[in-house]
Amino acid sequence: METEKDIAGRPAKELPACPVETTLTLISDKWKVLILRDLMPGTKRFGELKKSIGQVSQKVLTAQLRQMEESGLVIRTVFPEVPPHVEYALTDLGYSLKPILDAMWDWGESYKAQSKGAVSS
């Protein structure tokens, strides 16, 4: 008998009680947040994503994308071509994280501005 699954593919009873912890469970890795950031404008091929993110290894990026696909945040589309053409895009659920990323951006900008003021004082 199959149990009810949450969006991360785990049994629903294993989700943290705290909603903040649930969110962190899905996006807590540095690379996942950067993947979300770089897919917000639209679909990217694997190579484009790797280049836009920076110092992430191919192995780590692949693993992070697979986890995000299992969580329902990212969709992977494979085109039957030689060489293989794979694209990644956010799902509606992935796009729903935009206000969180926007808030992180705003907070980071504010912190950087305050830090500059504290250093020059």
Backbone atoms as SQL, in Angstrom:
CREATE TABLE atoms (id INTEGER PRIMARY KEY, chain TEXT, resi INTEGER, resn TEXT, atom TEXT, x REAL, y REAL, z REAL);
INSERT INTO atoms VALUES
  (1, 'A', 1, 'MET', 'N', 0.840, -1.184, 0.000),
  (2, 'A', 1, 'MET', 'CA', 0.000, 0.000, 0.000),
  (3, 'A', 1, 'MET', 'C', 0.884, 1.246, 0.000),
  (4, 'A', 2, 'GLU', 'N', 0.564, 2.191, -0.844),
  (5, 'A', 2, 'GLU', 'CA', 1.335, 3.408, -0.978),
  (6, 'A', 2, 'GLU', 'C', 0.878, 4.440, 0.050),
  (7, 'A', 3, 'THR', 'N', 1.866, 5.127, 0.654),
  (8, 'A', 3, 'THR', 'CA', 1.515, 6.168, 1.614),
  (9, 'A', 3, 'THR', 'C', 1.418, 7.500, 0.898),
  (10, 'A', 4, 'GLU', 'N', 0.716, 8.432, 1.510),
  (11, 'A', 4, 'GLU', 'CA', 0.594, 9.768, 0.945),
  (12, 'A', 4, 'GLU', 'C', 1.951, 10.445, 1.009),
  (13, 'A', 5, 'LYS', 'N', 2.352, 11.070, -0.105),
  (14, 'A', 5, 'LYS', 'CA', 3.661, 11.712, -0.187),
  (15, 'A', 5, 'LYS', 'C', 3.512, 13.225, -0.180),
  (16, 'A', 6, 'ASP', 'N', 4.533, 13.890, 0.354),
  (17, 'A', 6, 'ASP', 'CA', 4.561, 15.339, 0.272),
  (18, 'A', 6, 'ASP', 'C', 5.298, 15.731, -1.008),
  (19, 'A', 7, 'ILE', 'N', 5.529, 17.005, -1.232),
  (20, 'A', 7, 'ILE', 'CA', 6.171, 17.458, -2.456),
  (21, 'A', 7, 'ILE', 'C', 7.640, 17.064, -2.530),
  (22, 'A', 8, 'ALA', 'N', 8.256, 16.712, -1.422),
  (23, 'A', 8, 'ALA', 'CA', 9.655, 16.286, -1.436),
  (24, 'A', 8, 'ALA', 'C', 9.771, 14.786, -1.629),
  (25, 'A', 9, 'GLY', 'N', 8.656, 14.092, -1.820),
  (26, 'A', 9, 'GLY', 'CA', 8.700, 12.665, -2.040),
  (27, 'A', 9, 'GLY', 'C', 8.776, 11.846, -0.771),
  (28, 'A', 10, 'ARG', 'N', 8.740, 12.503, 0.363),
  (29, 'A', 10, 'ARG', 'CA', 8.763, 11.805, 1.645),
  (30, 'A', 10, 'ARG', 'C', 7.348, 11.643, 2.163),
  (31, 'A', 11, 'PRO', 'N', 7.142, 10.665, 3.026),
  (32, 'A', 11, 'PRO', 'CA', 5.807, 10.563, 3.633),
  (33, 'A', 11, 'PRO', 'C', 5.445, 11.876, 4.325),
  (34, 'A', 12, 'ALA', 'N', 4.202, 12.297, 4.167),
  (35, 'A', 12, 'ALA', 'CA', 3.753, 13.579, 4.714),
  (36, 'A', 12, 'ALA', 'C', 4.023, 13.698, 6.207),
  (37, 'A', 13, 'LYS', 'N', 3.952, 12.595, 6.948),
  (38, 'A', 13, 'LYS', 'CA', 4.181, 12.672, 8.394),
  (39, 'A', 13, 'LYS', 'C', 5.622, 13.042, 8.746),
  (40, 'A', 14, 'GLU', 'N', 6.565, 12.942, 7.790),
  (41, 'A', 14, 'GLU', 'CA', 7.957, 13.277, 8.054),
  (42, 'A', 14, 'GLU', 'C', 8.264, 14.752, 7.860),
  (43, 'A', 15, 'LEU', 'N', 7.309, 15.531, 7.374),
  (44, 'A', 15, 'LEU', 'CA', 7.542, 16.961, 7.218),
  (45, 'A', 15, 'LEU', 'C', 7.707, 17.598, 8.585),
  (46, 'A', 16, 'PRO', 'N', 8.613, 18.575, 8.675),
  (47, 'A', 16, 'PRO', 'CA', 8.762, 19.274, 9.953),
  (48, 'A', 16, 'PRO', 'C', 7.465, 19.966, 10.345),
  (49, 'A', 17, 'ALA', 'N', 7.235, 20.078, 11.628),
  (50, 'A', 17, 'ALA', 'CA', 6.038, 20.756, 12.120),
  (51, 'A', 17, 'ALA', 'C', 6.080, 22.244, 11.802),
  (52, 'A', 18, 'CYS', 'N', 7.267, 22.812, 11.808),
  (53, 'A', 18, 'CYS', 'CA', 7.438, 24.248, 11.580),
  (54, 'A', 18, 'CYS', 'C', 7.470, 24.544, 10.072),
  (55, 'A', 19, 'PRO', 'N', 6.616, 25.456, 9.597),
  (56, 'A', 19, 'PRO', 'CA', 6.617, 25.806, 8.173),
  (57, 'A', 19, 'PRO', 'C', 7.947, 26.392, 7.685),
  (58, 'A', 20, 'VAL', 'N', 8.642, 27.134, 8.546),
  (59, 'A', 20, 'VAL', 'CA', 9.948, 27.689, 8.166),
  (60, 'A', 20, 'VAL', 'C', 10.932, 26.546, 7.926),
  (61, 'A', 21, 'GLU', 'N', 10.907, 25.550, 8.794),
  (62, 'A', 21, 'GLU', 'CA', 11.784, 24.398, 8.639),
  (63, 'A', 21, 'GLU', 'C', 11.440, 23.610, 7.373),
  (64, 'A', 22, 'THR', 'N', 10.159, 23.515, 7.031),
  (65, 'A', 22, 'THR', 'CA', 9.749, 22.855, 5.796),
  (66, 'A', 22, 'THR', 'C', 10.352, 23.575, 4.593),
  (67, 'A', 23, 'THR', 'N', 10.257, 24.906, 4.578),
  (68, 'A', 23, 'THR', 'CA', 10.834, 25.689, 3.487),
  (69, 'A', 23, 'THR', 'C', 12.338, 25.474, 3.410),
  (70, 'A', 24, 'LEU', 'N', 12.996, 25.526, 4.565),
  (71, 'A', 24, 'LEU', 'CA', 14.447, 25.320, 4.582),
  (72, 'A', 24, 'LEU', 'C', 14.826, 23.923, 4.114),
  (73, 'A', 25, 'THR', 'N', 14.000, 22.939, 4.405),
  (74, 'A', 25, 'THR', 'CA', 14.254, 21.580, 3.949),
  (75, 'A', 25, 'THR', 'C', 14.332, 21.542, 2.421),
  (76, 'A', 26, 'LEU', 'N', 13.522, 22.348, 1.765),
  (77, 'A', 26, 'LEU', 'CA', 13.465, 22.345, 0.302),
  (78, 'A', 26, 'LEU', 'C', 14.513, 23.226, -0.366),
  (79, 'A', 27, 'ILE', 'N', 14.930, 24.320, 0.284),
  (80, 'A', 27, 'ILE', 'CA', 15.840, 25.268, -0.388),
  (81, 'A', 27, 'ILE', 'C', 17.067, 25.623, 0.439),
  (82, 'A', 28, 'SER', 'N', 17.400, 24.838, 1.447),
  (83, 'A', 28, 'SER', 'CA', 18.444, 25.237, 2.388),
  (84, 'A', 28, 'SER', 'C', 19.857, 25.204, 1.836),
  (85, 'A', 29, 'ASP', 'N', 20.095, 24.561, 0.725),
  (86, 'A', 29, 'ASP', 'CA', 21.432, 24.515, 0.166),
  (87, 'A', 29, 'ASP', 'C', 21.728, 25.789, -0.620),
  (88, 'A', 30, 'LYS', 'N', 22.948, 26.274, -0.499),
  (89, 'A', 30, 'LYS', 'CA', 23.368, 27.485, -1.220),
  (90, 'A', 30, 'LYS', 'C', 23.075, 27.371, -2.710),
  (91, 'A', 31, 'TRP', 'N', 23.376, 26.236, -3.283),
  (92, 'A', 31, 'TRP', 'CA', 23.203, 26.063, -4.728),
  (93, 'A', 31, 'TRP', 'C', 21.727, 26.076, -5.124),
  (94, 'A', 32, 'LYS', 'N', 20.861, 25.534, -4.280),
  (95, 'A', 32, 'LYS', 'CA', 19.435, 25.512, -4.616),
  (96, 'A', 32, 'LYS', 'C', 18.876, 26.924, -4.723),
  (97, 'A', 33, 'VAL', 'N', 19.276, 27.778, -3.825),
  (98, 'A', 33, 'VAL', 'CA', 18.798, 29.163, -3.867),
  (99, 'A', 33, 'VAL', 'C', 19.315, 29.851, -5.126),
  (100, 'A', 34, 'LEU', 'N', 20.575, 29.588, -5.497),
  (101, 'A', 34, 'LEU', 'CA', 21.127, 30.196, -6.708),
  (102, 'A', 34, 'LEU', 'C', 20.484, 29.615, -7.967),
  (103, 'A', 35, 'ILE', 'N', 20.142, 28.338, -7.944),
  (104, 'A', 35, 'ILE', 'CA', 19.407, 27.732, -9.065),
  (105, 'A', 35, 'ILE', 'C', 18.057, 28.423, -9.214),
  (106, 'A', 36, 'LEU', 'N', 17.347, 28.600, -8.106),
  (107, 'A', 36, 'LEU', 'CA', 16.059, 29.300, -8.144),
  (108, 'A', 36, 'LEU', 'C', 16.227, 30.703, -8.716),
  (109, 'A', 37, 'ARG', 'N', 17.221, 31.418, -8.215),
  (110, 'A', 37, 'ARG', 'CA', 17.487, 32.788, -8.685),
  (111, 'A', 37, 'ARG', 'C', 17.705, 32.811, -10.200),
  (112, 'A', 38, 'ASP', 'N', 18.510, 31.865, -10.696),
  (113, 'A', 38, 'ASP', 'CA', 18.880, 31.894, -12.106),
  (114, 'A', 38, 'ASP', 'C', 17.802, 31.337, -13.030),
  (115, 'A', 39, 'LEU', 'N', 16.847, 30.592, -12.488),
  (116, 'A', 39, 'LEU', 'CA', 15.741, 30.098, -13.310),
  (117, 'A', 39, 'LEU', 'C', 14.518, 31.015, -13.259),
  (118, 'A', 40, 'MET', 'N', 14.493, 31.996, -12.344),
  (119, 'A', 40, 'MET', 'CA', 13.344, 32.910, -12.260),
  (120, 'A', 40, 'MET', 'C', 13.055, 33.609, -13.592),
  (121, 'A', 41, 'PRO', 'N', 14.091, 34.062, -14.329),
  (122, 'A', 41, 'PRO', 'CA', 13.798, 34.726, -15.606),
  (123, 'A', 41, 'PRO', 'C', 13.293, 33.775, -16.695),
  (124, 'A', 42, 'GLY', 'N', 13.563, 32.476, -16.554),
  (125, 'A', 42, 'GLY', 'CA', 13.086, 31.535, -17.559),
  (126, 'A', 42, 'GLY', 'C', 13.962, 30.303, -17.676),
  (127, 'A', 43, 'THR', 'N', 13.640, 29.486, -18.650),
  (128, 'A', 43, 'THR', 'CA', 14.282, 28.204, -18.890),
  (129, 'A', 43, 'THR', 'C', 15.763, 28.372, -19.239),
  (130, 'A', 44, 'LYS', 'N', 16.569, 27.417, -18.750),
  (131, 'A', 44, 'LYS', 'CA', 17.990, 27.400, -19.082),
  (132, 'A', 44, 'LYS', 'C', 18.438, 25.973, -19.366),
  (133, 'A', 45, 'ARG', 'N', 19.414, 25.855, -20.241),
  (134, 'A', 45, 'ARG', 'CA', 20.057, 24.569, -20.466),
  (135, 'A', 45, 'ARG', 'C', 21.045, 24.345, -19.325),
  (136, 'A', 46, 'PHE', 'N', 21.453, 23.079, -19.139),
  (137, 'A', 46, 'PHE', 'CA', 22.343, 22.736, -18.035),
  (138, 'A', 46, 'PHE', 'C', 23.616, 23.591, -18.059),
  (139, 'A', 47, 'GLY', 'N', 24.257, 23.685, -19.231),
  (140, 'A', 47, 'GLY', 'CA', 25.503, 24.450, -19.346),
  (141, 'A', 47, 'GLY', 'C', 25.322, 25.920, -19.013),
  (142, 'A', 48, 'GLU', 'N', 24.207, 26.496, -19.438),
  (143, 'A', 48, 'GLU', 'CA', 23.912, 27.900, -19.134),
  (144, 'A', 48, 'GLU', 'C', 23.746, 28.094, -17.629),
  (145, 'A', 49, 'LEU', 'N', 23.065, 27.155, -17.010),
  (146, 'A', 49, 'LEU', 'CA', 22.823, 27.221, -15.571),
  (147, 'A', 49, 'LEU', 'C', 24.138, 27.102, -14.804),
  (148, 'A', 50, 'LYS', 'N', 24.968, 26.151, -15.204),
  (149, 'A', 50, 'LYS', 'CA', 26.264, 25.953, -14.546),
  (150, 'A', 50, 'LYS', 'C', 27.118, 27.210, -14.667),
  (151, 'A', 51, 'LYS', 'N', 27.128, 27.804, -15.843),
  (152, 'A', 51, 'LYS', 'CA', 27.917, 29.017, -16.068),
  (153, 'A', 51, 'LYS', 'C', 27.382, 30.194, -15.260),
  (154, 'A', 52, 'SER', 'N', 26.058, 30.343, -15.190),
  (155, 'A', 52, 'SER', 'CA', 25.476, 31.482, -14.475),
  (156, 'A', 52, 'SER', 'C', 25.656, 31.365, -12.958),
  (157, 'A', 53, 'ILE', 'N', 25.691, 30.132, -12.459),
  (158, 'A', 53, 'ILE', 'CA', 25.844, 29.932, -11.013),
  (159, 'A', 53, 'ILE', 'C', 27.284, 30.145, -10.576),
  (160, 'A', 54, 'GLY', 'N', 28.225, 29.651, -11.352),
  (161, 'A', 54, 'GLY', 'CA', 29.620, 29.869, -11.002),
  (162, 'A', 54, 'GLY', 'C', 30.343, 28.617, -10.568),
  (163, 'A', 55, 'GLN', 'N', 30.879, 28.631, -9.378),
  (164, 'A', 55, 'GLN', 'CA', 31.813, 27.611, -8.909),
  (165, 'A', 55, 'GLN', 'C', 31.195, 26.293, -8.449),
  (166, 'A', 56, 'VAL', 'N', 30.102, 25.879, -9.013),
  (167, 'A', 56, 'VAL', 'CA', 29.469, 24.619, -8.642),
  (168, 'A', 56, 'VAL', 'C', 29.978, 23.529, -9.585),
  (169, 'A', 57, 'SER', 'N', 30.243, 22.354, -9.050),
  (170, 'A', 57, 'SER', 'CA', 30.681, 21.242, -9.900),
  (171, 'A', 57, 'SER', 'C', 29.478, 20.656, -10.644),
  (172, 'A', 58, 'GLN', 'N', 29.761, 19.969, -11.729),
  (173, 'A', 58, 'GLN', 'CA', 28.698, 19.345, -12.514),
  (174, 'A', 58, 'GLN', 'C', 27.953, 18.311, -11.674),
  (175, 'A', 59, 'LYS', 'N', 28.705, 17.557, -10.872),
  (176, 'A', 59, 'LYS', 'CA', 28.105, 16.510, -10.026),
  (177, 'A', 59, 'LYS', 'C', 27.140, 17.116, -9.007),
  (178, 'A', 60, 'VAL', 'N', 27.559, 18.175, -8.346),
  (179, 'A', 60, 'VAL', 'CA', 26.729, 18.816, -7.323),
  (180, 'A', 60, 'VAL', 'C', 25.504, 19.464, -7.965),
  (181, 'A', 61, 'LEU', 'N', 25.701, 20.150, -9.087),
  (182, 'A', 61, 'LEU', 'CA', 24.571, 20.800, -9.760),
  (183, 'A', 61, 'LEU', 'C', 23.546, 19.761, -10.197),
  (184, 'A', 62, 'THR', 'N', 24.013, 18.653, -10.748),
  (185, 'A', 62, 'THR', 'CA', 23.111, 17.581, -11.161),
  (186, 'A', 62, 'THR', 'C', 22.317, 17.053, -9.973),
  (187, 'A', 63, 'ALA', 'N', 23.002, 16.815, -8.853),
  (188, 'A', 63, 'ALA', 'CA', 22.332, 16.296, -7.654),
  (189, 'A', 63, 'ALA', 'C', 21.296, 17.285, -7.128),
  (190, 'A', 64, 'GLN', 'N', 21.650, 18.569, -7.111),
  (191, 'A', 64, 'GLN', 'CA', 20.723, 19.591, -6.611),
  (192, 'A', 64, 'GLN', 'C', 19.492, 19.697, -7.519),
  (193, 'A', 65, 'LEU', 'N', 19.712, 19.672, -8.818),
  (194, 'A', 65, 'LEU', 'CA', 18.593, 19.742, -9.758),
  (195, 'A', 65, 'LEU', 'C', 17.682, 18.534, -9.613),
  (196, 'A', 66, 'ARG', 'N', 18.256, 17.355, -9.412),
  (197, 'A', 66, 'ARG', 'CA', 17.435, 16.150, -9.219),
  (198, 'A', 66, 'ARG', 'C', 16.585, 16.264, -7.959),
  (199, 'A', 67, 'GLN', 'N', 17.183, 16.760, -6.873),
  (200, 'A', 67, 'GLN', 'CA', 16.426, 16.929, -5.631),
  (201, 'A', 67, 'GLN', 'C', 15.297, 17.934, -5.829),
  (202, 'A', 68, 'MET', 'N', 15.589, 19.016, -6.546),
  (203, 'A', 68, 'MET', 'CA', 14.575, 20.043, -6.770),
  (204, 'A', 68, 'MET', 'C', 13.471, 19.533, -7.693),
  (205, 'A', 69, 'GLU', 'N', 13.833, 18.656, -8.616),
  (206, 'A', 69, 'GLU', 'CA', 12.823, 18.041, -9.480),
  (207, 'A', 69, 'GLU', 'C', 11.922, 17.115, -8.664),
  (208, 'A', 70, 'GLU', 'N', 12.524, 16.330, -7.771),
  (209, 'A', 70, 'GLU', 'CA', 11.750, 15.439, -6.901),
  (210, 'A', 70, 'GLU', 'C', 10.832, 16.222, -5.969),
  (211, 'A', 71, 'SER', 'N', 11.265, 17.413, -5.575),
  (212, 'A', 71, 'SER', 'CA', 10.469, 18.262, -4.685),
  (213, 'A', 71, 'SER', 'C', 9.362, 19.001, -5.416),
  (214, 'A', 72, 'GLY', 'N', 9.396, 18.964, -6.728),
  (215, 'A', 72, 'GLY', 'CA', 8.368, 19.646, -7.508),
  (216, 'A', 72, 'GLY', 'C', 8.666, 21.104, -7.785),
  (217, 'A', 73, 'LEU', 'N', 9.910, 21.536, -7.559),
  (218, 'A', 73, 'LEU', 'CA', 10.276, 22.932, -7.784),
  (219, 'A', 73, 'LEU', 'C', 10.756, 23.193, -9.207),
  (220, 'A', 74, 'VAL', 'N', 11.342, 22.159, -9.816),
  (221, 'A', 74, 'VAL', 'CA', 11.959, 22.290, -11.138),
  (222, 'A', 74, 'VAL', 'C', 11.426, 21.195, -12.047),
  (223, 'A', 75, 'ILE', 'N', 11.302, 21.520, -13.315),
  (224, 'A', 75, 'ILE', 'CA', 10.944, 20.518, -14.310),
  (225, 'A', 75, 'ILE', 'C', 12.103, 20.387, -15.295),
  (226, 'A', 76, 'ARG', 'N', 12.421, 19.152, -15.623),
  (227, 'A', 76, 'ARG', 'CA', 13.515, 18.839, -16.542),
  (228, 'A', 76, 'ARG', 'C', 12.894, 18.317, -17.830),
  (229, 'A', 77, 'THR', 'N', 13.278, 18.940, -18.953),
  (230, 'A', 77, 'THR', 'CA', 12.771, 18.518, -20.252),
  (231, 'A', 77, 'THR', 'C', 13.947, 18.035, -21.095),
  (232, 'A', 78, 'VAL', 'N', 13.846, 16.790, -21.574),
  (233, 'A', 78, 'VAL', 'CA', 14.892, 16.207, -22.415),
  (234, 'A', 78, 'VAL', 'C', 14.379, 16.173, -23.848),
  (235, 'A', 79, 'PHE', 'N', 15.170, 16.740, -24.750),
  (236, 'A', 79, 'PHE', 'CA', 14.819, 16.734, -26.167),
  (237, 'A', 79, 'PHE', 'C', 15.600, 15.610, -26.841),
  (238, 'A', 80, 'PRO', 'N', 14.918, 14.767, -27.624),
  (239, 'A', 80, 'PRO', 'CA', 15.577, 13.617, -28.248),
  (240, 'A', 80, 'PRO', 'C', 16.465, 14.039, -29.419),
  (241, 'A', 81, 'GLU', 'N', 17.624, 14.561, -29.095),
  (242, 'A', 81, 'GLU', 'CA', 18.583, 15.026, -30.095),
  (243, 'A', 81, 'GLU', 'C', 19.946, 14.449, -29.773),
  (244, 'A', 82, 'VAL', 'N', 20.855, 14.536, -30.733),
  (245, 'A', 82, 'VAL', 'CA', 22.248, 14.170, -30.501),
  (246, 'A', 82, 'VAL', 'C', 23.074, 15.402, -30.830),
  (247, 'A', 83, 'PRO', 'N', 23.846, 15.931, -29.872),
  (248, 'A', 83, 'PRO', 'CA', 23.930, 15.506, -28.477),
  (249, 'A', 83, 'PRO', 'C', 22.648, 15.851, -27.716),
  (250, 'A', 84, 'PRO', 'N', 22.453, 15.193, -26.565),
  (251, 'A', 84, 'PRO', 'CA', 21.226, 15.434, -25.794),
  (252, 'A', 84, 'PRO', 'C', 21.051, 16.912, -25.436),
  (253, 'A', 85, 'HIS', 'N', 19.834, 17.367, -25.490),
  (254, 'A', 85, 'HIS', 'CA', 19.470, 18.751, -25.168),
  (255, 'A', 85, 'HIS', 'C', 18.523, 18.678, -23.975),
  (256, 'A', 86, 'VAL', 'N', 18.974, 19.191, -22.840),
  (257, 'A', 86, 'VAL', 'CA', 18.174, 19.163, -21.619),
  (258, 'A', 86, 'VAL', 'C', 17.962, 20.593, -21.140),
  (259, 'A', 87, 'GLU', 'N', 16.732, 20.909, -20.801),
  (260, 'A', 87, 'GLU', 'CA', 16.406, 22.230, -20.275),
  (261, 'A', 87, 'GLU', 'C', 15.759, 22.105, -18.906),
  (262, 'A', 88, 'TYR', 'N', 15.983, 23.119, -18.084),
  (263, 'A', 88, 'TYR', 'CA', 15.400, 23.186, -16.752),
  (264, 'A', 88, 'TYR', 'C', 14.574, 24.458, -16.633),
  (265, 'A', 89, 'ALA', 'N', 13.438, 24.333, -15.985),
  (266, 'A', 89, 'ALA', 'CA', 12.559, 25.475, -15.749),
  (267, 'A', 89, 'ALA', 'C', 11.892, 25.296, -14.396),
  (268, 'A', 90, 'LEU', 'N', 11.454, 26.403, -13.823),
  (269, 'A', 90, 'LEU', 'CA', 10.721, 26.336, -12.565),
  (270, 'A', 90, 'LEU', 'C', 9.282, 25.920, -12.827),
  (271, 'A', 91, 'THR', 'N', 8.742, 25.163, -11.910),
  (272, 'A', 91, 'THR', 'CA', 7.321, 24.853, -11.917),
  (273, 'A', 91, 'THR', 'C', 6.594, 26.032, -11.278),
  (274, 'A', 92, 'ASP', 'N', 5.274, 25.995, -11.271),
  (275, 'A', 92, 'ASP', 'CA', 4.519, 27.042, -10.570),
  (276, 'A', 92, 'ASP', 'C', 4.911, 27.076, -9.095),
  (277, 'A', 93, 'LEU', 'N', 5.147, 25.896, -8.527),
  (278, 'A', 93, 'LEU', 'CA', 5.572, 25.830, -7.128),
  (279, 'A', 93, 'LEU', 'C', 6.927, 26.509, -6.952),
  (280, 'A', 94, 'GLY', 'N', 7.839, 26.284, -7.889),
  (281, 'A', 94, 'GLY', 'CA', 9.147, 26.943, -7.837),
  (282, 'A', 94, 'GLY', 'C', 9.017, 28.449, -7.939),
  (283, 'A', 95, 'TYR', 'N', 8.176, 28.911, -8.874),
  (284, 'A', 95, 'TYR', 'CA', 7.950, 30.356, -9.020),
  (285, 'A', 95, 'TYR', 'C', 7.307, 30.956, -7.777),
  (286, 'A', 96, 'SER', 'N', 6.580, 30.163, -7.017),
  (287, 'A', 96, 'SER', 'CA', 5.930, 30.688, -5.815),
  (288, 'A', 96, 'SER', 'C', 6.949, 31.106, -4.751),
  (289, 'A', 97, 'LEU', 'N', 8.222, 30.727, -4.929),
  (290, 'A', 97, 'LEU', 'CA', 9.277, 31.127, -4.000),
  (291, 'A', 97, 'LEU', 'C', 9.830, 32.519, -4.319),
  (292, 'A', 98, 'LYS', 'N', 9.364, 33.148, -5.381),
  (293, 'A', 98, 'LYS', 'CA', 9.880, 34.466, -5.778),
  (294, 'A', 98, 'LYS', 'C', 9.799, 35.512, -4.666),
  (295, 'A', 99, 'PRO', 'N', 8.687, 35.627, -3.949),
  (296, 'A', 99, 'PRO', 'CA', 8.668, 36.633, -2.874),
  (297, 'A', 99, 'PRO', 'C', 9.737, 36.382, -1.797),
  (298, 'A', 100, 'ILE', 'N', 10.045, 35.130, -1.561),
  (299, 'A', 100, 'ILE', 'CA', 11.095, 34.806, -0.579),
  (300, 'A', 100, 'ILE', 'C', 12.446, 35.252, -1.105),
  (301, 'A', 101, 'LEU', 'N', 12.733, 34.952, -2.369),
  (302, 'A', 101, 'LEU', 'CA', 14.009, 35.371, -2.959),
  (303, 'A', 101, 'LEU', 'C', 14.100, 36.887, -3.041),
  (304, 'A', 102, 'ASP', 'N', 12.982, 37.549, -3.378),
  (305, 'A', 102, 'ASP', 'CA', 12.970, 39.014, -3.412),
  (306, 'A', 102, 'ASP', 'C', 13.271, 39.590, -2.032),
  (307, 'A', 103, 'ALA', 'N', 12.695, 39.008, -0.995),
  (308, 'A', 103, 'ALA', 'CA', 12.948, 39.471, 0.370),
  (309, 'A', 103, 'ALA', 'C', 14.417, 39.244, 0.753),
  (310, 'A', 104, 'MET', 'N', 14.984, 38.118, 0.329),
  (311, 'A', 104, 'MET', 'CA', 16.398, 37.846, 0.609),
  (312, 'A', 104, 'MET', 'C', 17.285, 38.861, -0.115),
  (313, 'A', 105, 'TRP', 'N', 16.924, 39.206, -1.356),
  (314, 'A', 105, 'TRP', 'CA', 17.659, 40.204, -2.130),
  (315, 'A', 105, 'TRP', 'C', 17.628, 41.554, -1.406),
  (316, 'A', 106, 'ASP', 'N', 16.423, 41.975, -1.030),
  (317, 'A', 106, 'ASP', 'CA', 16.259, 43.263, -0.351),
  (318, 'A', 106, 'ASP', 'C', 17.042, 43.299, 0.953),
  (319, 'A', 107, 'TRP', 'N', 16.970, 42.226, 1.724),
  (320, 'A', 107, 'TRP', 'CA', 17.679, 42.179, 2.991),
  (321, 'A', 107, 'TRP', 'C', 19.186, 42.235, 2.755),
  (322, 'A', 108, 'GLY', 'N', 19.662, 41.494, 1.762),
  (323, 'A', 108, 'GLY', 'CA', 21.093, 41.499, 1.442),
  (324, 'A', 108, 'GLY', 'C', 21.581, 42.879, 1.026),
  (325, 'A', 109, 'GLU', 'N', 20.779, 43.570, 0.210),
  (326, 'A', 109, 'GLU', 'CA', 21.132, 44.931, -0.199),
  (327, 'A', 109, 'GLU', 'C', 21.201, 45.861, 1.014),
  (328, 'A', 110, 'SER', 'N', 20.219, 45.749, 1.883),
  (329, 'A', 110, 'SER', 'CA', 20.186, 46.578, 3.088),
  (330, 'A', 110, 'SER', 'C', 21.393, 46.296, 3.987),
  (331, 'A', 111, 'TYR', 'N', 21.695, 45.015, 4.142),
  (332, 'A', 111, 'TYR', 'CA', 22.838, 44.625, 4.986),
  (333, 'A', 111, 'TYR', 'C', 24.147, 45.160, 4.409),
  (334, 'A', 112, 'LYS', 'N', 24.309, 45.020, 3.093),
  (335, 'A', 112, 'LYS', 'CA', 25.530, 45.518, 2.453),
  (336, 'A', 112, 'LYS', 'C', 25.659, 47.023, 2.641),
  (337, 'A', 113, 'ALA', 'N', 24.548, 47.757, 2.518),
  (338, 'A', 113, 'ALA', 'CA', 24.570, 49.211, 2.698),
  (339, 'A', 113, 'ALA', 'C', 24.939, 49.570, 4.138),
  (340, 'A', 114, 'GLN', 'N', 24.370, 48.849, 5.106),
  (341, 'A', 114, 'GLN', 'CA', 24.681, 49.102, 6.515),
  (342, 'A', 114, 'GLN', 'C', 26.137, 48.748, 6.823),
  (343, 'A', 115, 'SER', 'N', 26.616, 47.666, 6.241),
  (344, 'A', 115, 'SER', 'CA', 27.991, 47.232, 6.476),
  (345, 'A', 115, 'SER', 'C', 28.979, 48.272, 5.976),
  (346, 'A', 116, 'LYS', 'N', 28.698, 48.864, 4.817),
  (347, 'A', 116, 'LYS', 'CA', 29.575, 49.907, 4.274),
  (348, 'A', 116, 'LYS', 'C', 29.612, 51.103, 5.204),
  (349, 'A', 117, 'GLY', 'N', 28.432, 51.468, 5.743),
  (350, 'A', 117, 'GLY', 'CA', 28.349, 52.589, 6.667),
  (351, 'A', 117, 'GLY', 'C', 29.096, 52.307, 7.976),
  (352, 'A', 118, 'ALA', 'N', 29.040, 51.067, 8.459),
  (353, 'A', 118, 'ALA', 'CA', 29.712, 50.691, 9.697),
  (354, 'A', 118, 'ALA', 'C', 31.220, 50.664, 9.511),
  (355, 'A', 119, 'VAL', 'N', 31.686, 50.271, 8.341),
  (356, 'A', 119, 'VAL', 'CA', 33.125, 50.186, 8.065),
  (357, 'A', 119, 'VAL', 'C', 33.720, 51.583, 7.953),
  (358, 'A', 120, 'SER', 'N', 32.987, 52.505, 7.320),
  (359, 'A', 120, 'SER', 'CA', 33.524, 53.844, 7.107),
  (360, 'A', 120, 'SER', 'C', 33.386, 54.736, 8.336),
  (361, 'A', 121, 'SER', 'N', 32.660, 54.286, 9.365),
  (362, 'A', 121, 'SER', 'CA', 32.460, 55.114, 10.566),
  (363, 'A', 121, 'SER', 'C', 33.705, 55.145, 11.417);
